[in-house]
Amino acid sequence: MEPIQIITERMRGKETETAFFWNEHKYSYSDFMEMVDAWSARLPEYHVGRGTVCGFVAEYSPQVCALIFALMQAKAILVPFTSAIGYELPEFIKIAGVECLFRFDKNDSWTFEECSNPVQNELTTSFLERGVPGLIVFTSGSTGKPKGILQDCERVMRKFVDKRRGWGTVLFLMLDHFGGFNTLLSTFAYGGTGVCLPDRSPESVCRVIEQSRATLLPTTPTFINLLIASRCYRNFDLSSVKLITYGTEVMPATTLATVKDIFPNAQIKQTYGLSELGVLRSKSENDDSVWVKVGGEGFETKIVDEILWIRSEANMVGYLNAPDPFDAEGWMCTGDRVEARGEYIRILGRVSDMINVGGQKVFPSEVESILLKADNVRAVTIFGDKHPIMGQVVKARVSLYEKEDKLHLSERLRTFCMGKMAKFKVPIRFIVVNESDQYNARYKQIRKVAGDTVE
């Protein structure tokens, strides 16, 4: 039996158990599967079936998740979008060859539209012969033009076939990236509850956790920093959370040390994955450690010149608009520089983020972790800027709790850093910005923005 069939039959057996917490209401698995069946009956009316490249603009909701499972059962190719991509939507639709599009509003109502003159990508066309559901997601484009990634849904779902514990999972990671899709699949494959958010502000997340009694929060280090800075967690009961998983960025040690105070009942677990490879099994050395063991069944890892390489059975089918990144033996360079200690690794950061100051290496997370301990620093992002002599120099964008004279702030923070890190790592400039300018819609840090070279 195919993985999608195994998992949907398991979901049908849950019946009275809670599948969703959405808009302060609970929906059972019986409700959920009725929605899936309704979509399965409705899709042929819109000429959506095997091989149809079907896009949808949405956030997590009962109807959206039901559409996802109905599309997979119909062996269509899913292309999830969110409003966060904004003006890029027409280009993404073109790259993916989207034939039709559903748009959902906040009330879970939808509209349907056909896309004019879609052109199928050669990779998609060859994939259709396999008769299995597909998934197209896009990279963030932080280092260039976003890449369209085609995944085989059946291959992705294999790791969810074996039964595991179900969680009350906050659906925080966005639907149109692989991490969010992976979270959605694991939530329902294991009979858990999908906890939907009205938005991703710290206050809203805390309120929904309290209301739903959620047990799992998958998130990013940037969001946790925002939560700490907001201090709104003091107003809510977050004791139900038993597990926090984080990934997508390096976690500052300062932030990790604070998380346990906010979530005293939670295990803290670092995760690791890439859209091209899937999400690896992981085990943190302990709750307050940034050392992690990654791999598991279907994954192999190796370290070459301090860079992590991975070979996966869940490899993507390929890029729609870029060359294949795998070598002849199926290995992919992740671009993450790591330290190794026995079976455990510590991720230092992306090679592309590393700052080279006159031949000396600076990893932003190391400097950020120290500056977050300084008085009046609410958030900080370290980045490299060009320098005619040194090659690069270190600069910092900081957000403050209270206004402070810029000259005094720069002198104070530079003095604070001098006794705690090598001189070449100390930022030569501190640029004060609003907290919202430090991160993007996916709650990941923005390392560089236009205008950063000018104080």
N, C-alpha and C positions, 0 to 999 in steps of 0.2 A: 504494500500500500504506500502511496506517495506521502511525503511528510505533511503536506497541506491537509490531506484527508485524515491522517492520524490525529493531527492537532485539532481540527474542527470537530471531529467526533468526540474527542476528549472534552472540548468546550461544551458540546451538547449535553454531556453527562453531568455538568455542574448545575444546571437548571436553576435552583433557588439561590445559589451563591451569588454574591455581588460582583458584577463585571465592571461597572463604572460608578464613579462619583463625579457628577457633572452638574454645575449650577445648583449645588446644595441638594441634589437629589441622587438617589441610588437606583441603579438599573441592574436587574438580574441577568444571568447568562441566558435564561429563557427569553427575556426581552431582547438581548443582544442577538441571539441566533434567529429570532423572528425578523430582525432588521436585515441580517445577512441574507436570509431567504427572500425577503422582499426585494433587495437589490439584485439578487440572482435572477429573479423573475423580470425585473425592470430593465436590466442591461440590454437584452435583445431588442427592446423597443427603441433604444438609442443606437442600435447596430454596433454594440460593443461586445466583443467576444474574443475568441482565440486570436492572439497576435495583434489585437488593437492596441495602439500606443495611446493610452488614456491618461491625461493629466488631471490634477485637481488642486485647486487653491483652497487651503483650509488650515485650521488648527485642530487639535485633538477634540473629538466629540463622539458620541455614540454612533451617529449616522456616518461620519467619516470613517471610523474604524470598521464599521459594517461594510462600507463600500470597498475598503482595502481587502478584506477577506473574500468578498464576492468577486472582485477582479482577479485575485489569485486563483480562486476556484475556476474561473472562466479562462484561465491561462492567458490573460492579457498582460501587457507591459505597463507597469504603474510608473507614473512620473509625478511625485508629490511636490507641491510648491507652497510657500507661505507668503504672506504679504511683505515679509522682510526683504525679499529680493527686489521689490519695487520695479524700477525701470528695466531691469535685466530680464523680466519675464518673457517679452517677445523673442529675445535672442535665445533664451533657454528652450522655448517652445520650438524654435527653428532647428536648433542643434539636435534635440531629441526626436524630431519628426512627429510631434504630437498631432494626433488626428482629431481629438475631441477633448473638451475641457469641462469639468464640473467646478463651479464656484460655490462655496459654502459661506453663509453669514454666521453671526454670533448666536442666532436662534436655531442653528442646525438646519435651516432651509437651504435649498440649492437651486442653481440655474444651470442650464446645459447649453453649450455652444459647440459648433463644429469649426475646426480650424481650416483656413483656406489653403489649398495647394500644399499639403504637407509632403516633404521629401524624405523618404526613408534612408537612414544611414546604412551603409553597407554592412556594418557590424550587426545592426539590428536585424537586417534582412536575413543574414545567415543564421542568426540566433532563432528566428521564428521557426525554422525547420525542425527544431528540437521539440516544439510543442510543450514548453514549460513556461510558467509565469516569469516575468522579468521585472526588474526594478532599475530605474534610471535616477541617479542623484548627481548633484554637482558639487565639486570642491569649492571651497570658499574663495579661491582666487587671490589669496593673500600675497602670493609671490608671482602673480601673473594672471593670464586669462583663465577663468574657471573651466575646469574639464568636466565633460559629461562622462559618468561612470555607469556602465551596464553590468548589473549583477543578475545571476540566476537565482530566483527566489527559492527554488527547491533545494539548491545547494546551501543557501544561507539557513534554511529552516531545519536542516538535518540535525544540527546540534541541539535543537529544542525537542526532539522526539522523545528522548529519555525523560521520565518524570522527575521533576524537582520541586522544591518548595515554591509556593506562590506567595507573592508579596503585594501589599497595598502600595503600588508604585506611583509616585508623582511623575507625570509625563512632562518633564521639564525640557529635556533635550529636543530640539526642534524636529518636526516631522520630515522635513525635506533634506535631512542629512542622515547618513547611515546609522550613526549612533542612536538617533531618535527612533528610526525604523526598527533597529535591533531591540531597543527597549520595549517597543510596542509588542513585537513578536514574543519576547520572553515573558512579558506580563500575562498575556492571554494563553500562551502555550502551557504555562504552568498553573493556570486556573486562578491567577491573581486578580487584583482590582486595579483598573486604570484610573488614576486620580487626575482629572483634567483641571487646568488652571485658567482663570479669566485673563490673566496676564502674568508676566514673570518678575514683577517687582518683589523685593524682599517681603514687604508687608502682605501682599496677596498670597505668596507661597506659604508664609507662616500661618495665615488665617485658614487656608485650605487644609494644611496639615492638621491643624487643631480640629477642624470640622469633620474631616474624613477619618481621622486617626490613622493616617498613612504610616507605613512601616519602612519604606525604602525611598530615599531621595538620591537619584542620579543627577549630578550637576557638574559645574565647572569651578575651578579655583577662583576665577574672577567673580562669579556669583557669590561664593562663600565670603570673599573679601567685602563685597557690597553688603551682604547680610551683617557681617561683623560691624562695619562702619555705620550702618543704619540704626543699630541697637534696638530695632523693633522686635527682635526675638524675645525681649524681656516681657512683652505684652501678651504672649501666647504660650499655650501648653504644647511643647514639642516632644514630650516624653514618649510618644508612640513610636518615634523613629528608631528603628533597630539597626539600620544599615545606611551608610552614606557612601556612594561610589563617586569617584571623581576622575576625570581624564581630560583629554583634548589640550591641556596645557601643563606646564610644570607647576607643582604646588609649592608656594613659599613655605619654608619650615615654620615661620612665624604664624602663618594662617593655620597650618595643621595643628599647632599647639593650642590654638584657641577654640577649634571646632568642638573638642570634647567638653569644654565648659558649657557650650550652647546645647549640645546634644549628649547629655551624660549617659544615656542608655544605648548609644549607637556605636557599632563597629565602623571603623573608617577603612575603606578599601580603595586602593588605586586601581584603575582599569587602564587597558591599553588596546587600541585598535586603529585601523585605518580603513577608509571607505573601500580602498582597493583590495584589502586582505580580509576584512571581517574583524570581529572583536575577539581577542584572545582571552582564554581563562587567565586569571591573575590571582596572586596571593601576596598581600602586603606582609612585610616582615613582622610588623606589629602596628597598632593604631597610630602611633606617633612617629612612624618611620616613613621616609620617602623611598626606601628600598623595596623593590617588588620583584616577584618571580612571575614571568609570563610564559605562555605556551599552551600546553594542553593538547588533547587529542586533535589531530588534523593540522597542527602548527609545528613548525621547526624554526629555531632562531640561531643566529650566529653573530659574532661581533668581529668586524673587519676594520682595522685602524680606528677603533673606538666608536664606530658607527654600527647601529643595529640593523641587521638584515633579517627578513622573515620570508619563509616559504609556507604557503597555506593551501589546504584543500578547498577553501572557500574563496580562492582568488576571484576577482572580478572577471567577467568575460572580456572586458577591454575598455579603453577610452573611446568615446565617439569622435573626439576631435583632437587627439594627441597620440604620439607614438607609444607603443607598448613599453612599460617600465620594467618588465621582468627580463632577467638574463636567460641564457639558454637552458639553465637548470631549474628555472622557475622561481629564483630568488629575487626579492625586491629590496632595494635600499630605502630604508624609512626616512633617512635624513636626520635621525635623532642621534646625537652624541650621548654615550652612556659610559658609566663606570661599572665594573663588574666586581662582585665579591661572592665567590662560590656560585650558587644558583641564582642569586639575586643581582639585580641591576638598579642603578640610580640614573634616572634620565636627567641629563644636564640641560638639555634644550635642543631646539632645532639648529642645525648647522647654519641655516639661513639667518637665524636670529643672533648668532654669536657675533660679538664685537671684537675686532682685531685692532688693538691699540699698540702700534709699533711692534707687531709680532707677538704681543701678549694677549691671551684669550680671556674674554670677559663674558660670562653667561648672565643674562639679565636677571634671572630668578634669584641668583645669589645676592645681587645688590638690592633688589626689591625686598627680599626677606629682611635685610638689615634696616632699610629705610622705613619699613612699616612699623618698626619699634620706636621711631622717633616721635616726639610730642607733636601733636596737631596734624599729623599726616594721616589722611583718610584713605587715600589710594595713591599708588605710584606705578608708573610704567617706565622701564629703562629701555633705551634704544641707542643705536650707534649712528653717528653722523660723520660725513666725510671731513677729512682734515688734510691740508696740503703736505704736511710733514709726517704726521703720525699714521696716516692712512685713514684711521677712524678715531673718534673720541666718544666718550660716554656722556649721554645727556639723560635728563629725567623730566618726565611730566608728573606733577604732583597735584593732588586735590586735597584741600584742607578742611578741617572742621570749622575753624574760625579764620577770618581775614588776618593777614599778617604782612608787614612791610616786606617787599620782595627782596630788597638788599639784605635786610636782617635775616630773612628766611634762608637765602642762599648761603650766607656766612655760617648760620647756625647748623644747617644740614651738612655743609661741607666739613665743619669741625666734628660733627657727630660721626661722620663716615671715617674720618682720618684715623681714628684709633681702632677701627674695626675691619679694615680691608686695605689691600695694597693701594698705593697712591694712584696707580694707573686706572684703577677701577672706580675711583671717586668721580661722580659726575662733574663736568666742568660748568654745567648750566642747569638750573632748576626752573622749569616753565610751569606756572600755575594755570590749571585748566579746570573746567567743571568736571565733576565726577562722570557725568554721562558721556564726556568726550574720551574717556579712557577705554571704552569697550564697545563692541558692535552689537547688533541685534541678537546674536547667538551667545552673548555673554562670554566673549573671548576678548582678550586684550588687543588693542590696536597698537602695534609697535611703532608705526610711523604714520604721520599725517602731513599734508602739505602745510608749510609754514613753520615747521618745528625748528628750522635753522635760525629763526629770528626771534629774539626775546621780546 
